[in-house]
Amino acid sequence: MNLAESIEKYLTTEEVARRYRVAPGTVRYWRHIGYLPDGVKRGRRVLYDPKKLDRWDAAQDEGAAA
């Protein structure tokens, strides 16, 4: 796997915003307050691992069911 392929597995702030149907600024705020799983900084971009977001979603669902 080369660098481009490994980076493509990550989601951008804009893609995460679409996933959760919020504004990109909301995603940046959530990251700032520690609400979302940590992103990976690549240059000026912050990228998110979709597998971590999936696990975070599952944990949020479990918390809502309790």
PDB file of N, CA, C and O in Angstrom:
ATOM      1  N   MET A   1       0.862  -1.171   0.000  1.00  0.00           N
ATOM      2  CA  MET A   1       0.000   0.000   0.000  1.00  0.00           C
ATOM      3  C   MET A   1       0.910   1.238   0.000  1.00  0.00           C
ATOM      4  O   MET A   1       1.810   1.360   0.831  1.00  0.00           O
ATOM      5  N   ASN A   2       0.660   2.140  -0.939  1.00  0.00           N
ATOM      6  CA  ASN A   2       1.476   3.354  -0.977  1.00  0.00           C
ATOM      7  C   ASN A   2       0.812   4.462  -0.156  1.00  0.00           C
ATOM      8  O   ASN A   2      -0.299   4.300   0.349  1.00  0.00           O
ATOM      9  N   LEU A   3       1.510   5.580  -0.036  1.00  0.00           N
ATOM     10  CA  LEU A   3       1.019   6.683   0.806  1.00  0.00           C
ATOM     11  C   LEU A   3      -0.343   7.193   0.360  1.00  0.00           C
ATOM     12  O   LEU A   3      -1.214   7.445   1.193  1.00  0.00           O
ATOM     13  N   ALA A   4      -0.537   7.348  -0.953  1.00  0.00           N
ATOM     14  CA  ALA A   4      -1.824   7.854  -1.452  1.00  0.00           C
ATOM     15  C   ALA A   4      -2.968   6.920  -1.067  1.00  0.00           C
ATOM     16  O   ALA A   4      -4.040   7.381  -0.675  1.00  0.00           O
ATOM     17  N   GLU A   5      -2.745   5.604  -1.179  1.00  0.00           N
ATOM     18  CA  GLU A   5      -3.796   4.648  -0.824  1.00  0.00           C
ATOM     19  C   GLU A   5      -4.093   4.682   0.664  1.00  0.00           C
ATOM     20  O   GLU A   5      -5.250   4.575   1.069  1.00  0.00           O
ATOM     21  N   SER A   6      -3.047   4.832   1.490  1.00  0.00           N
ATOM     22  CA  SER A   6      -3.286   4.844   2.925  1.00  0.00           C
ATOM     23  C   SER A   6      -4.018   6.109   3.358  1.00  0.00           C
ATOM     24  O   SER A   6      -4.827   6.063   4.285  1.00  0.00           O
ATOM     25  N   ILE A   7      -3.752   7.230   2.709  1.00  0.00           N
ATOM     26  CA  ILE A   7      -4.445   8.470   3.042  1.00  0.00           C
ATOM     27  C   ILE A   7      -5.885   8.443   2.544  1.00  0.00           C
ATOM     28  O   ILE A   7      -6.767   9.021   3.178  1.00  0.00           O
ATOM     29  N   GLU A   8      -6.134   7.781   1.418  1.00  0.00           N
ATOM     30  CA  GLU A   8      -7.492   7.750   0.861  1.00  0.00           C
ATOM     31  C   GLU A   8      -8.479   7.034   1.758  1.00  0.00           C
ATOM     32  O   GLU A   8      -9.685   7.248   1.630  1.00  0.00           O
ATOM     33  N   LYS A   9      -8.005   6.187   2.666  1.00  0.00           N
ATOM     34  CA  LYS A   9      -8.940   5.491   3.553  1.00  0.00           C
ATOM     35  C   LYS A   9      -9.535   6.433   4.590  1.00  0.00           C
ATOM     36  O   LYS A   9     -10.560   6.120   5.195  1.00  0.00           O
ATOM     37  N   TYR A  10      -8.910   7.570   4.798  1.00  0.00           N
ATOM     38  CA  TYR A  10      -9.371   8.540   5.786  1.00  0.00           C
ATOM     39  C   TYR A  10     -10.416   9.485   5.200  1.00  0.00           C
ATOM     40  O   TYR A  10     -10.468   9.695   3.988  1.00  0.00           O
ATOM     41  N   LEU A  11     -11.241  10.045   6.066  1.00  0.00           N
ATOM     42  CA  LEU A  11     -12.267  11.008   5.666  1.00  0.00           C
ATOM     43  C   LEU A  11     -11.814  12.413   6.016  1.00  0.00           C
ATOM     44  O   LEU A  11     -11.178  12.634   7.047  1.00  0.00           O
ATOM     45  N   THR A  12     -12.144  13.361   5.153  1.00  0.00           N
ATOM     46  CA  THR A  12     -11.853  14.761   5.420  1.00  0.00           C
ATOM     47  C   THR A  12     -12.908  15.326   6.370  1.00  0.00           C
ATOM     48  O   THR A  12     -13.927  14.689   6.639  1.00  0.00           O
ATOM     49  N   THR A  13     -12.649  16.512   6.862  1.00  0.00           N
ATOM     50  CA  THR A  13     -13.621  17.187   7.730  1.00  0.00           C
ATOM     51  C   THR A  13     -14.953  17.345   7.006  1.00  0.00           C
ATOM     52  O   THR A  13     -16.015  17.152   7.599  1.00  0.00           O
ATOM     53  N   GLU A  14     -14.893  17.697   5.723  1.00  0.00           N
ATOM     54  CA  GLU A  14     -16.119  17.882   4.944  1.00  0.00           C
ATOM     55  C   GLU A  14     -16.888  16.571   4.796  1.00  0.00           C
ATOM     56  O   GLU A  14     -18.116  16.560   4.869  1.00  0.00           O
ATOM     57  N   GLU A  15     -16.171  15.467   4.588  1.00  0.00           N
ATOM     58  CA  GLU A  15     -16.835  14.164   4.454  1.00  0.00           C
ATOM     59  C   GLU A  15     -17.466  13.728   5.779  1.00  0.00           C
ATOM     60  O   GLU A  15     -18.556  13.157   5.795  1.00  0.00           O
ATOM     61  N   VAL A  16     -16.782  14.000   6.875  1.00  0.00           N
ATOM     62  CA  VAL A  16     -17.355  13.683   8.191  1.00  0.00           C
ATOM     63  C   VAL A  16     -18.596  14.536   8.431  1.00  0.00           C
ATOM     64  O   VAL A  16     -19.586  14.051   8.978  1.00  0.00           O
ATOM     65  N   ALA A  17     -18.549  15.795   8.028  1.00  0.00           N
ATOM     66  CA  ALA A  17     -19.713  16.673   8.179  1.00  0.00           C
ATOM     67  C   ALA A  17     -20.906  16.122   7.390  1.00  0.00           C
ATOM     68  O   ALA A  17     -22.031  16.120   7.891  1.00  0.00           O
ATOM     69  N   ARG A  18     -20.668  15.661   6.172  1.00  0.00           N
ATOM     70  CA  ARG A  18     -21.761  15.064   5.384  1.00  0.00           C
ATOM     71  C   ARG A  18     -22.281  13.801   6.059  1.00  0.00           C
ATOM     72  O   ARG A  18     -23.488  13.560   6.096  1.00  0.00           O
ATOM     73  N   ARG A  19     -21.374  13.006   6.587  1.00  0.00           N
ATOM     74  CA  ARG A  19     -21.772  11.757   7.255  1.00  0.00           C
ATOM     75  C   ARG A  19     -22.744  12.025   8.400  1.00  0.00           C
ATOM     76  O   ARG A  19     -23.717  11.292   8.577  1.00  0.00           O
ATOM     77  N   TYR A  20     -22.481  13.077   9.178  1.00  0.00           N
ATOM     78  CA  TYR A  20     -23.322  13.390  10.331  1.00  0.00           C
ATOM     79  C   TYR A  20     -24.330  14.505  10.060  1.00  0.00           C
ATOM     80  O   TYR A  20     -25.047  14.935  10.964  1.00  0.00           O
ATOM     81  N   ARG A  21     -24.379  14.964   8.823  1.00  0.00           N
ATOM     82  CA  ARG A  21     -25.333  15.995   8.396  1.00  0.00           C
ATOM     83  C   ARG A  21     -25.228  17.262   9.238  1.00  0.00           C
ATOM     84  O   ARG A  21     -26.222  17.817   9.706  1.00  0.00           O
ATOM     85  N   VAL A  22     -23.975  17.695   9.411  1.00  0.00           N
ATOM     86  CA  VAL A  22     -23.702  18.941  10.134  1.00  0.00           C
ATOM     87  C   VAL A  22     -22.746  19.778   9.294  1.00  0.00           C
ATOM     88  O   VAL A  22     -22.220  19.307   8.285  1.00  0.00           O
ATOM     89  N   ALA A  23     -22.528  21.000   9.706  1.00  0.00           N
ATOM     90  CA  ALA A  23     -21.586  21.881   9.016  1.00  0.00           C
ATOM     91  C   ALA A  23     -20.144  21.473   9.354  1.00  0.00           C
ATOM     92  O   ALA A  23     -19.893  20.945  10.438  1.00  0.00           O
ATOM     93  N   PRO A  24     -19.204  21.711   8.442  1.00  0.00           N
ATOM     94  CA  PRO A  24     -17.795  21.430   8.747  1.00  0.00           C
ATOM     95  C   PRO A  24     -17.307  22.138  10.014  1.00  0.00           C
ATOM     96  O   PRO A  24     -16.468  21.603  10.740  1.00  0.00           O
ATOM     97  N   GLY A  25     -17.824  23.323  10.276  1.00  0.00           N
ATOM     98  CA  GLY A  25     -17.454  24.042  11.487  1.00  0.00           C
ATOM     99  C   GLY A  25     -17.865  23.281  12.746  1.00  0.00           C
ATOM    100  O   GLY A  25     -17.176  23.342  13.764  1.00  0.00           O
ATOM    101  N   THR A  26     -18.970  22.576  12.678  1.00  0.00           N
ATOM    102  CA  THR A  26     -19.416  21.765  13.810  1.00  0.00           C
ATOM    103  C   THR A  26     -18.434  20.626  14.060  1.00  0.00           C
ATOM    104  O   THR A  26     -18.107  20.324  15.208  1.00  0.00           O
ATOM    105  N   VAL A  27     -17.963  19.992  12.983  1.00  0.00           N
ATOM    106  CA  VAL A  27     -16.976  18.912  13.119  1.00  0.00           C
ATOM    107  C   VAL A  27     -15.695  19.457  13.749  1.00  0.00           C
ATOM    108  O   VAL A  27     -15.105  18.821  14.623  1.00  0.00           O
ATOM    109  N   ARG A  28     -15.272  20.635  13.300  1.00  0.00           N
ATOM    110  CA  ARG A  28     -14.068  21.242  13.884  1.00  0.00           C
ATOM    111  C   ARG A  28     -14.282  21.551  15.364  1.00  0.00           C
ATOM    112  O   ARG A  28     -13.372  21.360  16.171  1.00  0.00           O
ATOM    113  N   TYR A  29     -15.458  22.019  15.725  1.00  0.00           N
ATOM    114  CA  TYR A  29     -15.774  22.305  17.126  1.00  0.00           C
ATOM    115  C   TYR A  29     -15.781  21.008  17.943  1.00  0.00           C
ATOM    116  O   TYR A  29     -15.209  20.955  19.031  1.00  0.00           O
ATOM    117  N   TRP A  30     -16.426  19.971  17.417  1.00  0.00           N
ATOM    118  CA  TRP A  30     -16.459  18.685  18.112  1.00  0.00           C
ATOM    119  C   TRP A  30     -15.044  18.167  18.362  1.00  0.00           C
ATOM    120  O   TRP A  30     -14.754  17.621  19.426  1.00  0.00           O
ATOM    121  N   ARG A  31     -14.161  18.346  17.366  1.00  0.00           N
ATOM    122  CA  ARG A  31     -12.774  17.920  17.537  1.00  0.00           C
ATOM    123  C   ARG A  31     -12.110  18.747  18.638  1.00  0.00           C
ATOM    124  O   ARG A  31     -11.372  18.214  19.466  1.00  0.00           O
ATOM    125  N   HIS A  32     -12.375  20.038  18.638  1.00  0.00           N
ATOM    126  CA  HIS A  32     -11.789  20.955  19.619  1.00  0.00           C
ATOM    127  C   HIS A  32     -12.183  20.581  21.053  1.00  0.00           C
ATOM    128  O   HIS A  32     -11.348  20.633  21.956  1.00  0.00           O
ATOM    129  N   ILE A  33     -13.438  20.207  21.265  1.00  0.00           N
ATOM    130  CA  ILE A  33     -13.898  19.881  22.618  1.00  0.00           C
ATOM    131  C   ILE A  33     -13.704  18.404  22.962  1.00  0.00           C
ATOM    132  O   ILE A  33     -14.034  17.979  24.069  1.00  0.00           O
ATOM    133  N   GLY A  34     -13.170  17.621  22.021  1.00  0.00           N
ATOM    134  CA  GLY A  34     -12.900  16.215  22.287  1.00  0.00           C
ATOM    135  C   GLY A  34     -14.094  15.295  22.157  1.00  0.00           C
ATOM    136  O   GLY A  34     -14.083  14.181  22.681  1.00  0.00           O
ATOM    137  N   TYR A  35     -15.119  15.747  21.465  1.00  0.00           N
ATOM    138  CA  TYR A  35     -16.327  14.936  21.294  1.00  0.00           C
ATOM    139  C   TYR A  35     -16.115  13.805  20.293  1.00  0.00           C
ATOM    140  O   TYR A  35     -16.584  12.689  20.513  1.00  0.00           O
ATOM    141  N   LEU A  36     -15.418  14.080  19.204  1.00  0.00           N
ATOM    142  CA  LEU A  36     -15.127  13.083  18.162  1.00  0.00           C
ATOM    143  C   LEU A  36     -13.830  12.346  18.473  1.00  0.00           C
ATOM    144  O   LEU A  36     -12.991  12.843  19.224  1.00  0.00           O
ATOM    145  N   PRO A  37     -13.668  11.145  17.887  1.00  0.00           N
ATOM    146  CA  PRO A  37     -12.356  10.494  17.974  1.00  0.00           C
ATOM    147  C   PRO A  37     -11.287  11.390  17.337  1.00  0.00           C
ATOM    148  O   PRO A  37     -11.576  12.183  16.441  1.00  0.00           O
ATOM    149  N   ASP A  38     -10.066  11.249  17.811  1.00  0.00           N
ATOM    150  CA  ASP A  38      -8.969  12.059  17.291  1.00  0.00           C
ATOM    151  C   ASP A  38      -8.795  11.899  15.788  1.00  0.00           C
ATOM    152  O   ASP A  38      -8.925  10.803  15.242  1.00  0.00           O
ATOM    153  N   GLY A  39      -8.505  12.997  15.145  1.00  0.00           N
ATOM    154  CA  GLY A  39      -8.154  12.977  13.737  1.00  0.00           C
ATOM    155  C   GLY A  39      -6.640  12.925  13.591  1.00  0.00           C
ATOM    156  O   GLY A  39      -5.899  13.093  14.559  1.00  0.00           O
ATOM    157  N   VAL A  40      -6.199  12.690  12.361  1.00  0.00           N
ATOM    158  CA  VAL A  40      -4.782  12.642  12.048  1.00  0.00           C
ATOM    159  C   VAL A  40      -4.447  13.882  11.237  1.00  0.00           C
ATOM    160  O   VAL A  40      -5.056  14.123  10.194  1.00  0.00           O
ATOM    161  N   LYS A  41      -3.505  14.656  11.692  1.00  0.00           N
ATOM    162  CA  LYS A  41      -3.132  15.894  10.996  1.00  0.00           C
ATOM    163  C   LYS A  41      -2.161  15.552   9.869  1.00  0.00           C
ATOM    164  O   LYS A  41      -1.115  14.946  10.102  1.00  0.00           O
ATOM    165  N   ARG A  42      -2.513  15.941   8.657  1.00  0.00           N
ATOM    166  CA  ARG A  42      -1.665  15.765   7.476  1.00  0.00           C
ATOM    167  C   ARG A  42      -1.573  17.115   6.789  1.00  0.00           C
ATOM    168  O   ARG A  42      -2.492  17.537   6.088  1.00  0.00           O
ATOM    169  N   GLY A  43      -0.447  17.785   7.003  1.00  0.00           N
ATOM    170  CA  GLY A  43      -0.320  19.140   6.476  1.00  0.00           C
ATOM    171  C   GLY A  43      -1.316  20.027   7.191  1.00  0.00           C
ATOM    172  O   GLY A  43      -1.354  20.080   8.420  1.00  0.00           O
ATOM    173  N   ARG A  44      -2.118  20.720   6.412  1.00  0.00           N
ATOM    174  CA  ARG A  44      -3.143  21.597   6.994  1.00  0.00           C
ATOM    175  C   ARG A  44      -4.466  20.890   7.207  1.00  0.00           C
ATOM    176  O   ARG A  44      -5.391  21.464   7.780  1.00  0.00           O
ATOM    177  N   ARG A  45      -4.567  19.648   6.752  1.00  0.00           N
ATOM    178  CA  ARG A  45      -5.816  18.902   6.852  1.00  0.00           C
ATOM    179  C   ARG A  45      -5.849  18.023   8.086  1.00  0.00           C
ATOM    180  O   ARG A  45      -4.815  17.558   8.566  1.00  0.00           O
ATOM    181  N   VAL A  46      -7.040  17.804   8.586  1.00  0.00           N
ATOM    182  CA  VAL A  46      -7.265  16.801   9.624  1.00  0.00           C
ATOM    183  C   VAL A  46      -8.096  15.707   8.966  1.00  0.00           C
ATOM    184  O   VAL A  46      -9.145  15.971   8.378  1.00  0.00           O
ATOM    185  N   LEU A  47      -7.609  14.477   9.076  1.00  0.00           N
ATOM    186  CA  LEU A  47      -8.285  13.333   8.477  1.00  0.00           C
ATOM    187  C   LEU A  47      -8.755  12.392   9.579  1.00  0.00           C
ATOM    188  O   LEU A  47      -8.137  12.293  10.639  1.00  0.00           O
ATOM    189  N   TYR A  48      -9.855  11.707   9.309  1.00  0.00           N
ATOM    190  CA  TYR A  48     -10.485  10.836  10.301  1.00  0.00           C
ATOM    191  C   TYR A  48     -10.550   9.411   9.776  1.00  0.00           C
ATOM    192  O   TYR A  48     -10.869   9.180   8.610  1.00  0.00           O
ATOM    193  N   ASP A  49     -10.244   8.460  10.646  1.00  0.00           N
ATOM    194  CA  ASP A  49     -10.314   7.049  10.305  1.00  0.00           C
ATOM    195  C   ASP A  49     -11.777   6.603  10.388  1.00  0.00           C
ATOM    196  O   ASP A  49     -12.387   6.684  11.454  1.00  0.00           O
ATOM    197  N   PRO A  50     -12.338   6.137   9.279  1.00  0.00           N
ATOM    198  CA  PRO A  50     -13.756   5.738   9.308  1.00  0.00           C
ATOM    199  C   PRO A  50     -14.035   4.585  10.269  1.00  0.00           C
ATOM    200  O   PRO A  50     -15.140   4.485  10.803  1.00  0.00           O
ATOM    201  N   LYS A  51     -13.052   3.715  10.498  1.00  0.00           N
ATOM    202  CA  LYS A  51     -13.259   2.610  11.435  1.00  0.00           C
ATOM    203  C   LYS A  51     -13.418   3.137  12.865  1.00  0.00           C
ATOM    204  O   LYS A  51     -14.240   2.627  13.627  1.00  0.00           O
ATOM    205  N   LYS A  52     -12.642   4.148  13.227  1.00  0.00           N
ATOM    206  CA  LYS A  52     -12.784   4.761  14.548  1.00  0.00           C
ATOM    207  C   LYS A  52     -14.140   5.440  14.681  1.00  0.00           C
ATOM    208  O   LYS A  52     -14.770   5.384  15.736  1.00  0.00           O
ATOM    209  N   LEU A  53     -14.589   6.090  13.591  1.00  0.00           N
ATOM    210  CA  LEU A  53     -15.906   6.732  13.626  1.00  0.00           C
ATOM    211  C   LEU A  53     -17.012   5.695  13.756  1.00  0.00           C
ATOM    212  O   LEU A  53     -17.998   5.927  14.455  1.00  0.00           O
ATOM    213  N   ASP A  54     -16.858   4.542  13.081  1.00  0.00           N
ATOM    214  CA  ASP A  54     -17.849   3.467  13.199  1.00  0.00           C
ATOM    215  C   ASP A  54     -17.946   2.978  14.643  1.00  0.00           C
ATOM    216  O   ASP A  54     -19.044   2.779  15.163  1.00  0.00           O
ATOM    217  N   ARG A  55     -16.781   2.784  15.294  1.00  0.00           N
ATOM    218  CA  ARG A  55     -16.782   2.341  16.690  1.00  0.00           C
ATOM    219  C   ARG A  55     -17.389   3.406  17.596  1.00  0.00           C
ATOM    220  O   ARG A  55     -18.110   3.086  18.541  1.00  0.00           O
ATOM    221  N   TRP A  56     -17.096   4.678  17.303  1.00  0.00           N
ATOM    222  CA  TRP A  56     -17.655   5.782  18.078  1.00  0.00           C
ATOM    223  C   TRP A  56     -19.176   5.812  17.924  1.00  0.00           C
ATOM    224  O   TRP A  56     -19.900   6.017  18.898  1.00  0.00           O
ATOM    225  N   ASP A  57     -19.656   5.606  16.691  1.00  0.00           N
ATOM    226  CA  ASP A  57     -21.098   5.549  16.446  1.00  0.00           C
ATOM    227  C   ASP A  57     -21.746   4.439  17.262  1.00  0.00           C
ATOM    228  O   ASP A  57     -22.797   4.643  17.870  1.00  0.00           O
ATOM    229  N   ALA A  58     -21.117   3.258  17.276  1.00  0.00           N
ATOM    230  CA  ALA A  58     -21.666   2.129  18.021  1.00  0.00           C
ATOM    231  C   ALA A  58     -21.718   2.447  19.510  1.00  0.00           C
ATOM    232  O   ALA A  58     -22.696   2.122  20.183  1.00  0.00           O
ATOM    233  N   ALA A  59     -20.676   3.078  20.022  1.00  0.00           N
ATOM    234  CA  ALA A  59     -20.658   3.447  21.446  1.00  0.00           C
ATOM    235  C   ALA A  59     -21.744   4.473  21.747  1.00  0.00           C
ATOM    236  O   ALA A  59     -22.364   4.420  22.809  1.00  0.00           O
ATOM    237  N   GLN A  60     -21.982   5.412  20.821  1.00  0.00           N
ATOM    238  CA  GLN A  60     -23.030   6.394  21.018  1.00  0.00           C
ATOM    239  C   GLN A  60     -24.407   5.723  21.037  1.00  0.00           C
ATOM    240  O   GLN A  60     -25.275   6.090  21.828  1.00  0.00           O
ATOM    241  N   ASP A  61     -24.594   4.727  20.147  1.00  0.00           N
ATOM    242  CA  ASP A  61     -25.856   3.993  20.102  1.00  0.00           C
ATOM    243  C   ASP A  61     -26.079   3.214  21.393  1.00  0.00           C
ATOM    244  O   ASP A  61     -27.196   3.177  21.908  1.00  0.00           O
ATOM    245  N   GLU A  62     -25.021   2.590  21.921  1.00  0.00           N
ATOM    246  CA  GLU A  62     -25.138   1.834  23.175  1.00  0.00           C
ATOM    247  C   GLU A  62     -25.480   2.765  24.332  1.00  0.00           C
ATOM    248  O   GLU A  62     -26.277   2.409  25.200  1.00  0.00           O
ATOM    249  N   GLY A  63     -24.883   3.952  24.350  1.00  0.00           N
ATOM    250  CA  GLY A  63     -25.172   4.912  25.401  1.00  0.00           C
ATOM    251  C   GLY A  63     -26.600   5.416  25.343  1.00  0.00           C
ATOM    252  O   GLY A  63     -27.209   5.684  26.379  1.00  0.00           O
ATOM    253  N   ALA A  64     -27.143   5.549  24.129  1.00  0.00           N
ATOM    254  CA  ALA A  64     -28.515   6.027  23.973  1.00  0.00           C
ATOM    255  C   ALA A  64     -29.517   4.959  24.408  1.00  0.00           C
ATOM    256  O   ALA A  64     -30.616   5.279  24.860  1.00  0.00           O
ATOM    257  N   ALA A  65     -29.131   3.685  24.269  1.00  0.00           N
ATOM    258  CA  ALA A  65     -30.038   2.600  24.619  1.00  0.00           C
ATOM    259  C   ALA A  65     -30.064   2.354  26.129  1.00  0.00           C
ATOM    260  O   ALA A  65     -31.003   1.745  26.642  1.00  0.00           O
ATOM    261  N   ALA A  66     -29.060   2.816  26.828  1.00  0.00           N
ATOM    262  CA  ALA A  66     -28.988   2.567  28.280  1.00  0.00           C
ATOM    263  C   ALA A  66     -29.948   3.437  29.060  1.00  0.00           C
ATOM    264  O   ALA A  66     -30.006   3.345  30.287  1.00  0.00           O
TER     265      ALA A  66
END
